[in-house]
Amino acid sequence: MPSDEILYEVRDSIGRVTFNRPQARNAFTFDMYPRLGEICANVPDDGSVRAIIMTGAGDKAFGSGTDMTQFRGFAQPEDAWAYEDRLDDVMVEIENCSVPTIAAINGACTGGGAAIAALCDIRLASPSLKFGFPIARTLGNCISANNLKRFSQVIGANRLREILFTARLIEAEEALATGLVSEVAASQEALLARAEELALRIASHAPLTLRATKEGLRRISKTPDVDDRDLIALCYMSDDFKEGMEAFLAKRKPNWKGR
């Protein structure tokens, strides 16, 4: 993968991922997916990264799915299975990312781009948002059952059926009304500023609390019978918990270390 197709930098404890193919509406090559998975899987546990923002380069798209030219070599079922397995692996890494993830969505957010945004913890949008999976009128492929389950948990099974069958795109007003996004900023510039502001606020909070909350929510999405004793011990036995108590009693700001 060319090194500039996904840009990643860390500043002020915030990781910033930019899908950088604006000439192709940030369509993903096959190699871009595992690179994103690597970023999410390899967040250091030393507190140097406390939140991740994902966005798309240019002013047209967050991500418009997989670049169609990538599929020309498909000749047998194994090619399709391998592609869906690769995509599933990346979705797992996004879900399992140890820090909160924020999708700052401007413009087209379709196919694989919509999949990535759907699995981020917080989604913000600009008025130009167009979100969905219009494969019934474009490629004619399908979404794996694992991903159908994931997306139905985000937007609801009935709405997912409707947008898949009609191949329509959800726009900003509907996305906000249905909870698909938590905010719609006035412009792309305002969107990026709001994502930064929110990420910095998250970065100021107790890292272990955020980690345990993320993991607890992930577990209950998979099974109703969850063992969370390790998460409880992680927080209550931490230096941060002691620091939080002492800081609260002393009426000062806590100095979180993530341990």
GUMI-130435 format. One line per field, with one value per atom (N, C-alpha, C): x, y, z; residue in one letter. Coordinates in Angstrom, 1 decimal, always signed. Layout:
residues N
x (X,...)
y (Y,...)
z (Z,...)
type (A,...)
//
This chain:
residues 259
x (+0.8,+0.0,+0.9,+0.6,+1.4,+1.2,+2.3,+2.3,+1.3,+0.9,+0.1,-1.4,-1.8,-3.3,-4.0,-3.4,-3.9,-2.9,-3.2,-2.3,-2.7,-1.6,-1.9,-0.8,-1.3,-0.4,-1.1,-0.2,-0.6,-0.2,-1.1,-0.8,-1.7,-1.2,-2.0,-2.8,-2.2,-2.8,-3.9,-4.1,-5.2,-4.6,-5.0,-4.6,-5.5,-5.0,-5.8,-5.6,-6.6,-6.6,-7.3,-6.6,-7.2,-7.1,-8.3,-8.4,-8.0,-6.9,-6.3,-6.3,-7.5,-7.6,-8.7,-8.6,-9.7,-10.0,-9.0,-9.3,-10.2,-10.4,-11.3,-12.4,-12.7,-13.7,-13.3,-12.0,-11.5,-12.0,-12.2,-12.5,-11.3,-11.5,-10.5,-9.9,-8.6,-7.9,-8.0,-7.7,-7.7,-6.7,-5.5,-4.5,-4.8,-5.7,-6.0,-6.7,-7.6,-8.3,-7.4,-6.5,-5.6,-4.8,-4.4,-3.6,-4.5,-5.7,-6.6,-6.7,-6.8,-6.9,-5.7,-4.5,-3.3,-3.2,-3.7,-3.7,-4.6,-5.8,-6.7,-6.2,-5.5,-5.0,-3.8,-3.0,-1.7,-1.7,-2.8,-2.8,-2.0,-1.0,-0.2,-1.0,-0.5,-1.3,-0.6,+0.3,+1.0,+0.3,-0.9,-1.6,-1.2,-0.3,+0.1,-1.0,-1.9,-3.0,-4.3,-5.2,-6.4,-7.7,-7.6,-8.8,-8.3,-9.1,-8.8,-9.9,-9.5,-10.5,-10.2,-11.3,-11.2,-12.0,-11.4,-12.0,-11.5,-12.1,-11.6,-11.0,-10.0,-9.4,-10.3,-10.1,-10.9,-12.2,-13.1,-14.4,-15.6,-15.3,-16.4,-16.9,-15.9,-16.3,-15.5,-16.1,-15.4,-14.8,-15.6,-15.1,-16.2,-15.9,-17.0,-16.9,-16.4,-16.4,-15.2,-15.2,-14.0,-13.9,-12.7,-12.5,-12.9,-13.9,-14.5,-13.4,-12.4,-11.4,-10.7,-10.7,-10.1,-10.7,-12.0,-12.7,-12.6,-11.9,-11.8,-11.1,-10.2,-9.5,-10.3,-11.5,-12.3,-12.7,-12.3,-12.6,-13.2,-13.2,-13.7,-14.2,-15.1,-15.6,-14.6,-13.4,-12.4,-12.0,-12.0,-11.7,-12.6,-13.9,-14.9,-14.9,-14.7,-14.6,-13.4,-12.3,-11.1,-11.3,-12.0,-12.3,-13.1,-14.2,-15.1,-14.5,-13.6,-12.9,-11.9,-11.3,-10.4,-11.2,-12.3,-13.1,-13.6,-14.0,-14.5,-13.4,-12.1,-11.0,-10.8,-11.0,-10.8,-12.0,-13.2,-14.3,-14.1,-13.5,-13.2,-12.2,-11.1,-10.1,-10.7,-11.6,-12.2,-13.0,-13.8,-14.6,-13.8,-12.6,-11.8,-10.8,-10.8,-9.8,-10.0,-8.9,-8.9,-9.2,-9.3,-9.6,-10.8,-11.6,-12.8,-12.4,-13.3,-13.1,-14.2,-13.8,-14.8,-14.7,-15.8,-15.9,-16.4,-15.6,-16.0,-16.4,-17.7,-18.1,-18.6,-17.9,-18.3,-18.5,-19.7,-20.0,-20.3,-19.9,-20.3,-19.6,-20.5,-20.0,-20.7,-20.2,-20.9,-20.1,-20.8,-20.1,-19.1,-17.8,-16.8,-16.6,-16.8,-16.7,-17.8,-19.0,-20.1,-19.9,-19.3,-19.0,-18.1,-17.0,-16.1,-16.7,-17.4,-18.1,-19.1,-19.8,-20.8,-20.2,-19.0,-18.4,-17.5,-17.4,-16.8,-17.7,-17.2,-18.0,-18.9,-18.4,-19.1,-19.1,-20.2,-20.3,-20.8,-20.0,-20.4,-20.5,-21.3,-21.5,-21.5,-21.3,-21.6,-22.9,-23.5,-24.8,-24.7,-23.5,-23.4,-23.4,-23.6,-23.6,-24.6,-24.0,-24.9,-24.3,-25.1,-24.7,-25.5,-24.8,-25.6,-24.7,-25.5,-24.9,-25.7,-25.4,-26.2,-25.8,-25.4,-24.8,-25.8,-27.1,-28.2,-28.3,-27.9,-27.9,-26.5,-25.5,-24.1,-23.4,-22.8,-21.9,-22.7,-23.8,-24.5,-23.8,-23.0,-22.4,-23.3,-22.9,-23.7,-22.8,-23.5,-22.8,-22.8,-21.7,-21.6,-22.6,-23.0,-23.9,-23.4,-22.1,-21.4,-21.6,-21.4,-21.5,-23.0,-23.9,-25.3,-25.7,-25.2,-25.5,-25.0,-23.7,-23.1,-23.9,-24.3,-24.9,-26.4,-27.0,-28.4,-28.4,-27.3,-27.2,-27.0,-26.5,-26.2,-27.5,-28.1,-29.2,-30.6,-30.6,-31.8,-32.0,-32.6,-32.7,-33.7,-34.8,-35.8,-35.3,-34.6,-34.1,-33.0,-32.2,-31.1,-31.7,-32.8,-33.5,-33.9,-34.6,-35.2,-34.1,-33.0,-32.0,-31.2,-31.1,-30.4,-31.3,-32.6,-33.5,-33.8,-33.9,-34.1,-32.8,-31.7,-30.4,-30.3,-31.1,-31.1,-30.0,-29.7,-28.7,-29.4,-28.9,-29.4,-28.7,-29.4,-28.8,-28.8,-28.2,-27.8,-29.0,-30.1,-31.3,-31.8,-32.0,-32.5,-31.5,-30.2,-29.1,-29.2,-29.4,-29.4,-30.7,-31.8,-33.1,-33.1,-32.5,-32.5,-31.3,-30.4,-29.3,-28.1,-28.2,-27.0,-25.8,-26.0,-24.9,-25.4,-24.5,-24.9,-25.0,-24.3,-24.3,-24.1,-24.7,-24.5,-23.9,-22.7,-22.0,-22.5,-22.2,-22.7,-21.9,-20.7,-19.9,-18.8,-18.0,-16.9,-15.9,-15.6,-14.6,-15.1,-16.4,-16.9,-17.0,-17.2,-17.2,-15.8,-14.7,-13.4,-13.0,-13.4,-13.2,-13.9,-15.1,-15.9,-15.3,-14.9,-14.3,-13.0,-12.2,-11.0,-11.4,-12.4,-12.8,-13.3,-14.1,-14.6,-13.5,-12.6,-11.5,-10.6,-10.4,-9.6,-10.3,-11.6,-12.4,-12.3,-12.4,-12.3,-10.9,-9.9,-8.5,-8.2,-9.1,-8.8,-9.5,-10.2,-10.9,-10.1,-10.5,-9.8,-9.7,-8.5,-8.4,-8.9,-8.7,-9.2,-10.7,-11.3,-12.8,-13.3,-12.7,-13.1,-12.9,-11.7,-11.4,-12.4,-12.6,-13.6,-15.0,-15.4,-16.7,-16.8,-15.8,-15.8,-15.9,-15.1,-15.0,-16.3,-16.9,-18.2,-19.3,-19.3,-20.4,-20.2,-18.9,-18.6,-19.1,-18.8,-19.2,-20.7,-21.4,-22.9,-23.5,-22.9,-23.4,-23.3,-22.4,-22.2,-23.0,-23.2,-23.9,-24.5,-25.7,-26.3,-25.7,-25.0,-24.3,-22.9,-22.5,-21.2,-20.4,-19.2,-18.3,-17.5,-17.7,-17.0,-16.1,-15.8,-15.0,-13.6,-13.0,-11.7,-11.7,-12.9,-13.0,-13.2,-13.9,-14.1,-12.8,-12.1,-10.8,-9.8,-9.8,-8.9,-9.1,-10.3,-10.5,-10.3,-11.0,-11.0,-9.6,-8.8,-7.5,-6.4,-6.7,-5.7,-5.2,-4.1,-3.5,-4.5,-5.1,-5.9,-7.2,-7.7,-8.9,-8.5,-7.3,-6.8,-6.6,-6.0,-5.8,-7.1,-8.1,-9.4,-10.0,-10.0,-10.5,-9.8,-8.5,-7.7,-7.9,-8.0,-8.2,-9.6,-10.6,-11.9,-12.0,-11.4,-11.5,-10.7,-9.6,-8.8,-9.3,-10.4,-10.9,-9.9,-9.2,-8.2,-8.5,-7.9,-8.0,-7.2,-7.7,-6.9,-5.9,-4.8,-3.7,-3.7,-4.5,-4.7,-3.4,-3.1,-1.9,-2.2,-3.4,-3.8,-3.3,-3.1,-2.6,-3.1)
y (-1.2,+0.0,+1.2,+2.2,+3.5,+4.1,+4.6,+5.1,+6.3,+6.9,+8.1,+7.8,+6.6,+6.3,+6.3,+6.0,+6.3,+7.0,+8.2,+9.1,+8.9,+8.8,+8.6,+9.5,+10.3,+11.1,+11.2,+11.3,+11.5,+12.8,+13.6,+14.9,+15.2,+15.7,+16.0,+14.7,+13.6,+12.3,+11.9,+12.5,+12.1,+11.5,+10.3,+9.8,+10.2,+10.6,+11.1,+10.3,+9.6,+8.8,+9.5,+9.7,+10.3,+9.3,+9.0,+8.2,+9.1,+8.9,+9.9,+9.5,+9.3,+9.1,+10.0,+11.3,+12.2,+12.2,+11.8,+11.7,+10.6,+9.6,+8.5,+8.5,+9.7,+9.8,+8.9,+8.8,+8.0,+6.5,+6.0,+4.6,+3.8,+2.7,+1.8,+0.8,+0.8,-0.4,-1.5,-2.7,-3.9,-3.7,-3.1,-2.9,-1.9,-1.0,+0.0,-0.5,-1.5,-2.1,-2.7,-3.6,-4.1,-3.0,-2.0,-0.9,-0.2,+0.1,+0.6,-0.3,-1.6,-2.6,-2.5,-2.4,-2.3,-1.1,+0.0,+1.2,+1.0,+0.5,+0.3,-0.8,-1.8,-2.9,-2.6,-1.6,-1.3,+0.0,+0.4,+1.6,+1.3,+2.1,+1.8,+2.0,+1.2,+1.3,+2.2,+3.1,+4.0,+5.4,+5.5,+6.8,+7.8,+7.5,+8.4,+8.6,+7.7,+7.8,+7.5,+8.5,+8.4,+8.4,+8.8,+8.8,+8.8,+8.4,+8.4,+9.0,+9.9,+10.6,+10.0,+9.6,+9.1,+10.1,+10.4,+11.3,+11.1,+11.7,+11.5,+12.8,+12.7,+13.8,+14.5,+15.7,+16.4,+16.8,+17.2,+17.7,+17.0,+15.8,+15.0,+13.8,+13.2,+11.9,+11.6,+10.9,+10.2,+9.0,+8.1,+6.9,+6.4,+6.1,+5.6,+4.1,+3.4,+1.9,+1.4,+0.2,-0.4,+0.0,+0.4,+0.7,-0.4,-0.2,-1.2,-2.0,-1.3,-1.9,-3.1,-3.1,-4.1,-5.5,-5.5,-6.7,-7.4,-6.8,-7.3,-8.7,-9.0,-10.3,-11.4,-11.1,-12.2,-13.3,-14.5,-15.6,-16.8,-16.9,-18.1,-17.7,-18.5,-18.2,-17.8,-18.5,-18.2,-16.7,-16.1,-14.7,-13.8,-14.1,-13.4,-13.7,-14.9,-15.3,-14.6,-14.6,-14.0,-12.5,-11.8,-10.4,-10.1,-10.9,-10.7,-11.0,-12.0,-12.4,-11.2,-10.6,-9.5,-8.3,-8.0,-6.9,-7.2,-8.5,-8.8,-8.6,-9.0,-8.8,-7.4,-6.5,-5.1,-4.5,-5.0,-4.6,-5.0,-6.2,-6.7,-5.8,-5.4,-4.5,-3.1,-2.6,-1.3,-1.5,-2.5,-2.8,-2.9,-3.6,-3.9,-2.8,-1.8,-0.7,-0.2,-0.1,+0.2,+1.6,+2.5,+3.9,+4.3,+5.3,+5.7,+6.2,+5.9,+6.3,+7.2,+8.3,+9.3,+9.3,+9.1,+9.3,+10.7,+11.5,+12.8,+12.7,+12.7,+12.2,+13.4,+13.6,+14.7,+14.0,+14.3,+13.8,+12.3,+11.6,+10.2,+9.3,+8.5,+7.5,+6.2,+5.5,+4.3,+3.1,+1.9,+0.6,+0.5,+0.2,+0.0,+1.2,+2.4,+3.6,+3.7,+3.3,+3.3,+2.2,+1.1,+0.1,+0.5,+1.2,+1.8,+2.8,+3.7,+4.8,+4.1,+3.1,+2.5,+1.9,+1.5,+0.8,+1.7,+3.0,+4.0,+4.3,+4.7,+4.9,+6.1,+7.2,+8.4,+8.8,+9.2,+9.7,+11.1,+12.0,+13.4,+13.5,+14.5,+14.6,+16.1,+16.4,+17.7,+17.6,+18.7,+18.6,+17.8,+17.6,+16.9,+15.3,+14.8,+13.4,+12.6,+11.5,+10.6,+9.2,+8.5,+7.2,+6.1,+5.0,+3.8,+2.7,+1.7,+0.6,+0.3,+1.1,+1.0,-0.1,-1.2,-2.3,-2.9,-2.8,-3.4,-2.7,-1.4,-0.7,-0.4,-0.9,-0.6,-1.9,-2.5,-3.6,-5.0,-5.1,-6.4,-7.5,-7.0,-8.0,-8.1,-8.6,-8.6,-8.3,-8.1,-7.9,-9.2,-9.5,-10.7,-10.7,-11.9,-12.0,-11.3,-11.5,-10.9,-9.3,-8.8,-7.3,-6.9,-7.7,-7.3,-7.2,-8.2,-8.1,-6.9,-6.5,-5.3,-4.1,-3.9,-2.7,-2.6,-3.8,-3.7,-3.2,-3.5,-3.0,-1.5,-0.9,+0.5,+1.3,+0.8,+1.6,+0.9,-0.3,-1.1,-2.0,-3.2,-4.2,-3.7,-3.1,-2.7,-1.6,-0.6,+0.5,-0.1,-1.0,-1.6,-2.3,-3.1,-3.8,-2.8,-1.7,-0.8,-0.1,+0.4,+1.1,+0.1,-1.2,-2.1,-2.5,-2.7,-3.1,-2.0,-0.8,+0.4,+1.0,+0.6,+1.2,+2.7,+3.3,+4.7,+5.1,+6.4,+6.9,+7.7,+7.6,+8.4,+9.7,+10.8,+12.1,+12.7,+13.8,+14.3,+14.5,+15.1,+15.3,+14.0,+13.0,+11.7,+11.0,+11.1,+10.5,+11.0,+12.3,+12.9,+12.5,+12.5,+12.2,+10.7,+9.8,+8.4,+8.0,+8.9,+8.6,+8.0,+7.9,+7.4,+8.3,+9.6,+10.5,+11.3,+11.7,+12.4,+13.9,+14.4,+15.9,+16.1,+17.2,+17.6,+19.0,+19.2,+20.5,+21.3,+22.6,+23.6,+23.4,+22.9,+22.8,+21.8,+21.5,+20.6,+21.1,+22.4,+23.0,+22.9,+23.2,+23.1,+21.6,+20.7,+19.3,+18.9,+19.2,+18.8,+19.5,+20.7,+21.4,+20.8,+20.4,+19.7,+18.3,+17.6,+16.3,+16.5,+17.5,+17.7,+18.1,+19.0,+19.4,+18.2,+17.3,+16.2,+15.2,+15.0,+14.0,+14.5,+15.8,+16.4,+16.2,+16.4,+16.2,+14.8,+13.8,+12.4,+12.1,+12.7,+12.4,+12.9,+13.8,+14.3,+13.4,+12.4,+11.6,+10.3,+9.6,+8.4,+7.3,+7.0,+6.1,+4.7,+4.2,+2.8,+2.8,+3.9,+3.9,+3.8,+4.5,+4.5,+3.1,+2.5,+1.2,+0.1,+0.2,-0.8,-0.6,+0.6,+0.9,+0.4,+0.7,+0.2,-1.3,-2.0,-3.4,-4.0,-3.4,-3.9,-3.8,-2.7,-2.5,-3.5,-3.7,-4.7,-6.1,-6.5,-7.8,-8.0,-7.0,-7.2,-7.2,-6.6,-6.7,-8.1,-8.9,-10.3,-11.3,-11.1,-12.1,-11.4,-11.8,-11.1,-11.6,-12.7,-13.2,-12.8,-11.7,-11.2,-11.3,-11.8,-11.8,-10.5,-9.7,-8.4,-8.2,-9.2,-9.1,-8.5,-8.9,-8.4,-6.9,-6.4,-5.0,-4.2,-4.8,-4.1,-4.0,-5.1,-5.1,-4.2,-4.1,-3.2,-1.8,-1.3,+0.1,+0.2,-0.6,-0.4,-0.6,-1.5,-1.8,-0.9,+0.1,+0.9,+2.1,+2.6,+3.8,+5.0,+4.9,+6.0,+6.1,+5.0,+5.1,+5.8,+5.4,+6.1,+7.6,+7.9,+9.3,+10.0,+9.4,+10.0,+10.4,+9.4,+9.7,+10.8,+10.8,+11.8,+13.2,+13.2,+14.5,+15.0,+14.2,+14.6,+15.2,+14.5,+15.0,+16.3,+16.4,+17.7,+18.8,+18.5,+19.5,+20.0,+19.0,+19.4,+18.4,+18.8,+18.0,+16.7,+15.5,+14.3,+14.3,+13.6,+13.4,+11.9,+11.6,+10.2,+9.7,+8.5,+7.8,+6.6,+6.1,+4.9,+3.6,+3.6,+2.4,+2.3)
z (+0.0,+0.0,+0.0,-0.9,-0.8,+0.6,+1.1,+2.5,+2.7,+1.7,+1.9,+1.7,+1.5,+1.3,+2.6,+3.7,+5.1,+5.9,+6.3,+7.1,+8.5,+9.4,+10.8,+11.6,+12.4,+13.3,+14.7,+15.7,+17.1,+17.6,+18.1,+18.6,+19.8,+20.9,+22.1,+22.6,+22.5,+22.9,+22.0,+20.9,+19.9,+18.7,+18.3,+17.1,+16.0,+14.8,+13.7,+12.5,+12.0,+10.8,+9.7,+8.6,+7.4,+6.2,+5.7,+4.5,+3.3,+2.6,+1.8,+0.3,-0.2,-1.7,-2.2,-2.0,-2.4,-3.9,-4.7,-6.1,-6.5,-5.5,-5.7,-4.6,-4.1,-3.1,-1.9,-1.6,-0.5,-0.5,-1.8,-1.9,-1.4,-0.8,-0.1,-1.1,-1.1,-1.7,-0.7,-1.2,-0.3,+0.8,+0.5,+1.5,+2.6,+2.3,+3.3,+4.5,+4.3,+5.4,+6.5,+6.2,+7.3,+7.9,+7.1,+7.7,+8.8,+8.6,+9.6,+10.8,+10.5,+11.6,+12.4,+11.8,+12.6,+13.5,+13.0,+13.8,+15.1,+14.8,+16.0,+16.9,+16.4,+17.3,+18.1,+17.6,+18.2,+18.9,+19.5,+20.3,+21.6,+21.9,+23.1,+24.4,+25.4,+26.7,+27.7,+27.2,+28.1,+28.2,+27.6,+27.7,+26.7,+25.8,+24.7,+23.7,+23.5,+22.7,+23.5,+23.6,+24.4,+23.6,+22.4,+21.5,+20.1,+19.1,+17.7,+16.9,+16.1,+15.1,+13.7,+13.0,+11.7,+10.8,+9.6,+8.7,+7.3,+6.3,+4.9,+4.4,+3.5,+2.9,+1.9,+1.6,+0.6,+1.2,+0.3,+0.8,+0.2,-0.4,-1.0,-0.3,+0.5,+1.1,+2.4,+3.3,+4.4,+3.8,+3.2,+2.5,+1.7,+0.4,-0.5,-0.8,+0.2,+0.0,-0.7,-1.0,-1.7,-3.2,-3.6,-5.0,-5.9,-6.8,-7.6,-8.4,-8.8,-9.7,-9.0,-7.6,-6.8,-7.1,-7.5,-7.6,-9.0,-9.9,-11.3,-11.3,-10.4,-10.4,-9.7,-9.2,-8.6,-9.6,-9.4,-10.3,-9.7,-8.4,-7.7,-6.3,-5.7,-4.4,-3.3,-3.4,-2.4,-2.4,-3.6,-3.6,-2.8,-3.0,-2.2,-0.7,-0.4,+1.0,+1.7,+1.0,+1.6,+1.8,+0.8,+1.0,+2.2,+2.3,+3.4,+4.7,+4.8,+6.0,+6.4,+5.3,+5.6,+6.2,+5.6,+6.1,+7.5,+7.8,+9.1,+10.1,+9.8,+10.7,+11.1,+10.1,+10.4,+11.3,+11.0,+11.9,+13.3,+13.5,+14.8,+15.5,+14.8,+15.3,+15.7,+14.9,+15.2,+16.5,+16.6,+17.7,+19.0,+18.9,+20.0,+20.3,+19.5,+19.8,+21.3,+22.0,+23.4,+23.8,+22.8,+23.1,+22.3,+22.8,+22.0,+20.6,+19.7,+18.3,+17.9,+17.1,+16.6,+15.1,+14.4,+13.0,+12.7,+12.0,+11.6,+10.1,+9.8,+8.5,+7.7,+6.6,+5.6,+4.3,+3.7,+2.4,+2.3,+1.3,+1.1,+2.1,+2.7,+3.7,+3.3,+2.4,+1.8,+1.9,+1.7,+1.7,+2.8,+2.5,+3.5,+4.4,+3.8,+4.6,+5.7,+5.3,+6.2,+7.3,+6.9,+7.9,+8.9,+8.5,+9.5,+10.4,+9.8,+10.6,+11.6,+11.2,+12.0,+13.3,+13.2,+14.3,+15.2,+14.8,+15.7,+16.9,+18.0,+19.2,+19.1,+18.4,+18.3,+16.8,+16.2,+14.9,+14.8,+14.2,+14.0,+12.4,+12.0,+10.6,+10.2,+8.9,+8.3,+7.6,+7.1,+6.4,+5.1,+4.6,+3.3,+3.4,+4.6,+4.9,+3.9,+3.4,+2.7,+3.1,+3.9,+4.5,+4.1,+3.7,+3.4,+2.7,+2.2,+1.5,+0.2,-0.8,-2.0,-3.0,-2.4,-3.3,-4.2,-3.8,-4.7,-6.0,-6.1,-7.4,-7.9,-7.3,-7.7,-8.1,-7.1,-7.3,-7.5,-6.7,-6.8,-5.9,-5.0,-4.0,-2.8,-1.7,-0.5,+0.8,+1.9,+3.2,+4.0,+4.6,+5.4,+6.5,+7.0,+8.1,+9.4,+9.6,+10.8,+10.7,+9.5,+9.4,+9.4,+8.9,+9.0,+10.5,+11.3,+12.7,+13.3,+13.0,+13.6,+13.2,+11.9,+11.4,+12.0,+12.1,+12.7,+14.1,+14.9,+16.2,+16.3,+15.2,+15.1,+14.7,+13.6,+13.0,+13.1,+13.7,+13.8,+12.6,+12.9,+11.9,+10.8,+11.2,+10.2,+9.3,+9.8,+9.0,+8.1,+8.6,+7.8,+6.6,+6.8,+5.7,+4.7,+5.2,+4.3,+3.4,+4.0,+3.2,+2.3,+2.7,+1.8,+0.6,+0.9,-0.2,-1.2,-0.7,-1.5,-2.1,-1.5,-1.9,-1.8,-0.9,-0.7,+0.4,+0.4,+1.4,+2.5,+3.7,+4.8,+4.8,+4.9,+4.9,+6.3,+6.5,+7.8,+8.7,+8.3,+9.2,+9.7,+8.9,+9.3,+10.2,+9.9,+10.7,+12.1,+12.3,+13.6,+14.3,+13.6,+14.2,+14.7,+14.0,+14.4,+15.3,+15.6,+16.5,+15.8,+14.4,+13.7,+14.0,+14.0,+14.4,+15.6,+16.4,+17.6,+17.4,+16.4,+16.1,+14.6,+14.1,+12.8,+12.9,+12.5,+12.5,+11.3,+11.4,+10.4,+9.1,+9.1,+7.9,+8.1,+7.1,+7.3,+8.2,+8.1,+9.1,+10.5,+10.7,+12.1,+12.6,+11.6,+12.0,+12.5,+11.8,+12.2,+13.6,+13.7,+15.0,+16.1,+15.9,+17.0,+17.3,+16.3,+16.5,+17.4,+17.1,+17.9,+19.4,+19.5,+20.8,+21.6,+21.0,+21.7,+22.1,+21.1,+21.4,+22.6,+22.6,+23.7,+25.1,+25.0,+26.3,+26.7,+25.8,+26.1,+26.7,+26.0,+26.4,+27.9,+28.4,+29.7,+30.8,+30.4,+31.3,+31.7,+32.7,+33.2,+32.1,+31.7,+30.6,+30.9,+32.1,+32.4,+32.5,+33.0,+33.0,+31.5,+30.6,+29.2,+28.6,+28.9,+28.4,+28.9,+30.2,+30.8,+30.2,+30.0,+29.5,+28.1,+27.2,+25.8,+25.8,+26.6,+26.6,+27.1,+28.2,+28.7,+27.7,+27.0,+25.9,+24.8,+24.4,+23.4,+23.8,+25.0,+25.5,+25.5,+26.0,+26.1,+24.7,+23.7,+22.4,+21.8,+22.4,+21.9,+22.6,+23.9,+24.7,+25.9,+26.4,+27.5,+28.9,+28.9,+30.1,+30.1,+30.7,+30.7,+32.0,+31.9,+33.0,+33.0,+33.9,+33.9,+35.1,+35.8,+37.1,+36.8,+35.6,+35.3,+35.0,+34.4,+34.2,+35.5,+36.4,+37.7,+38.4,+38.4,+39.1,+38.5,+37.1,+36.4,+36.9,+37.1,+37.5,+39.0,+39.8,+41.3,+41.9,+41.3,+41.8,+41.2,+40.5,+39.8,+40.6,+40.2,+40.8,+40.5,+39.3,+38.9,+39.8,+40.2,+41.2,+42.5,+43.0,+44.2,+43.9,+42.8,+42.4,+42.3,+41.7,+41.5,+42.9,+43.8,+45.1,+45.8,+45.8,+46.5,+45.9,+44.5,+43.8,+44.1,+44.2,+44.5,+45.9,+46.8,+48.2,+48.4,+47.6,+47.7,+46.8,+46.1,+45.2,+44.1,+43.6,+42.5,+41.3,+40.2,+39.0,+39.1,+38.8,+38.9,+37.7,+38.1,+37.1,+36.7,+35.6,+35.2,+34.5,+34.9,+34.3,+33.4,+33.6,+32.8,+33.4,+34.7,+35.3,+36.8)
type (M,M,M,P,P,P,S,S,S,D,D,D,E,E,E,I,I,I,L,L,L,Y,Y,Y,E,E,E,V,V,V,R,R,R,D,D,D,S,S,S,I,I,I,G,G,G,R,R,R,V,V,V,T,T,T,F,F,F,N,N,N,R,R,R,P,P,P,Q,Q,Q,A,A,A,R,R,R,N,N,N,A,A,A,F,F,F,T,T,T,F,F,F,D,D,D,M,M,M,Y,Y,Y,P,P,P,R,R,R,L,L,L,G,G,G,E,E,E,I,I,I,C,C,C,A,A,A,N,N,N,V,V,V,P,P,P,D,D,D,D,D,D,G,G,G,S,S,S,V,V,V,R,R,R,A,A,A,I,I,I,I,I,I,M,M,M,T,T,T,G,G,G,A,A,A,G,G,G,D,D,D,K,K,K,A,A,A,F,F,F,G,G,G,S,S,S,G,G,G,T,T,T,D,D,D,M,M,M,T,T,T,Q,Q,Q,F,F,F,R,R,R,G,G,G,F,F,F,A,A,A,Q,Q,Q,P,P,P,E,E,E,D,D,D,A,A,A,W,W,W,A,A,A,Y,Y,Y,E,E,E,D,D,D,R,R,R,L,L,L,D,D,D,D,D,D,V,V,V,M,M,M,V,V,V,E,E,E,I,I,I,E,E,E,N,N,N,C,C,C,S,S,S,V,V,V,P,P,P,T,T,T,I,I,I,A,A,A,A,A,A,I,I,I,N,N,N,G,G,G,A,A,A,C,C,C,T,T,T,G,G,G,G,G,G,G,G,G,A,A,A,A,A,A,I,I,I,A,A,A,A,A,A,L,L,L,C,C,C,D,D,D,I,I,I,R,R,R,L,L,L,A,A,A,S,S,S,P,P,P,S,S,S,L,L,L,K,K,K,F,F,F,G,G,G,F,F,F,P,P,P,I,I,I,A,A,A,R,R,R,T,T,T,L,L,L,G,G,G,N,N,N,C,C,C,I,I,I,S,S,S,A,A,A,N,N,N,N,N,N,L,L,L,K,K,K,R,R,R,F,F,F,S,S,S,Q,Q,Q,V,V,V,I,I,I,G,G,G,A,A,A,N,N,N,R,R,R,L,L,L,R,R,R,E,E,E,I,I,I,L,L,L,F,F,F,T,T,T,A,A,A,R,R,R,L,L,L,I,I,I,E,E,E,A,A,A,E,E,E,E,E,E,A,A,A,L,L,L,A,A,A,T,T,T,G,G,G,L,L,L,V,V,V,S,S,S,E,E,E,V,V,V,A,A,A,A,A,A,S,S,S,Q,Q,Q,E,E,E,A,A,A,L,L,L,L,L,L,A,A,A,R,R,R,A,A,A,E,E,E,E,E,E,L,L,L,A,A,A,L,L,L,R,R,R,I,I,I,A,A,A,S,S,S,H,H,H,A,A,A,P,P,P,L,L,L,T,T,T,L,L,L,R,R,R,A,A,A,T,T,T,K,K,K,E,E,E,G,G,G,L,L,L,R,R,R,R,R,R,I,I,I,S,S,S,K,K,K,T,T,T,P,P,P,D,D,D,V,V,V,D,D,D,D,D,D,R,R,R,D,D,D,L,L,L,I,I,I,A,A,A,L,L,L,C,C,C,Y,Y,Y,M,M,M,S,S,S,D,D,D,D,D,D,F,F,F,K,K,K,E,E,E,G,G,G,M,M,M,E,E,E,A,A,A,F,F,F,L,L,L,A,A,A,K,K,K,R,R,R,K,K,K,P,P,P,N,N,N,W,W,W,K,K,K,G,G,G,R,R,R)
//
